[in-house]
Amino acid sequence: MASISVRDVANRAGVSVGTVSNVLNKPEKVNSETIRRVHEAIDSLGFVRNDAARQLRAGRSRAIGLIVLDASNPFFTDVARGAENAAQDLGIAVLTGNSDQDPEREQRYLDLFEEQRVRGILLSPVGELTARLERMRSRGVPVVLVDRRADLEGFSSVSVDDIQGGRLAVEHLLQLGRRRVAFVGGPVGLQQVADRLEGARQAIAEVPGAEIEVLPIPQLTVEHGRLVGESLRARSSDELPDAVFAANDLVAVGLLQAFMLTGSVRVPEQVALVGYDDIAFANAAVVPITSIRQPSELMGRTAVELVERELEDPEGAVREHVVFPPVLVVRASSGGAIGSDPGALSA
């Protein structure tokens, strides 16, 4: 069946093609009776406008591409929600892709979004993308890095100070008297993980007798956290760390599951536990998890705003790096009151 065209609508309504275009795009220029006739023709014919073609003619899409590291992590769900809310306010949409921490998959999404001629890209990067991102920018596609500060000249970013976040987490554990801290996270090639570990090491270095053990994992998931928790549970009490800092809350949930499965490792009595991101699951856990909060929805909204500002001033020499402060939220897993959210302490 042939598709219905604008000319078909014009013929049915007894008007010109230009009048149909005005009804669709500039209705203020058309009288109400003509608008009524055109819409009746659209409804009777089942006409659907070719928005992609219209965007190509206009030279700018009404969609922004968002590529997240892990769509199963509620942190990125909240980032996407913030981006979508900002886009809706602007009358545009967000197309979301999940790299799943796979550089090749990340490249495929970049290819797809470039083919779709999106107006900009929000990216939590996995691989080395310097040349690719610079080429996209030279073609007029703004790229804003999300959850990572841009090291590249000419790119804006929205992030949290993850080094300070790591410091906050481990300083809290040290203030509780814990001295044998394990860090569980990975891959360490991810800048966010590396920065959180760096902050943890800085805090450890300032306290005599404190030590840190790094337990790397291939992905920041509940499953990998649980596997590390099971290996820790098998240790003797002398070999068990007295605190664990997990690189995100999903890993912390997995650790908590492993510790509580047999009850052989008590949280926080034997092991104090701190996560990162402050997702809803952290407060809803059987033992509510102390965490480092990131303003996830605000980060997504801010990233969209940065894309739009760059589109308004593509030749602007200065790009923006918005860095939000991390916030420590103390709960029962490190010794706070059970079931409470007793306080949030910013950096």
Disulfide bonds with the S-S distance in Angstrom:
none
